[in-house]
Amino acid sequence: MENPLARVSDDDLVAAHSTQGINSHFISEMLRRHKDVTVEAGNKINKLTWALLIFTAVIAVLTGVLVYDTFTRGHGASGDREERQG
């Protein structure tokens, strides 16, 4: 069964619904379109969330490498004091 309201624009759908009163066909079509747009937006947000998670993980790994390097090589504020005294 083909959807008779599939080709109707969003604005025309709302206008027709306003003149028809309570009609489940118009309401169902508006909800279906809203669901489709919401799913698309959710997919975009999901991709952005994964990209930010990967970016955050990379920053955390680089910070860990920097901290490890600082403590194993003796660089930094405490290492500078020891070198000056010695």
FENDAJO-V567230 format. One line per field, one symbol per residue. ss: DSSP state (h for helix, s for strand, l for the rest). psi: psi as a letter, one per 30 degrees, with the letter a starting at -180 (. if undefined). A space follows every 10 residues. Layout:
BEGIN
ss->???
psi->???
END
This chain:
BEGIN
ss->lllllllllh hhhhhhhhhh lllhhhhhhh hhhhhhhhhh hhhhhhhhhh hhhhhhhhhh hhhhhhhhhh hhhlllhhhh hhhhhl
psi->kkjfgefkle eeeeeeeeff bjjfeeeeee eeeeeeeeee eeeeeeeeee eeeeeeeeee eeeeeeeeee effglaeeee eeeee.
END
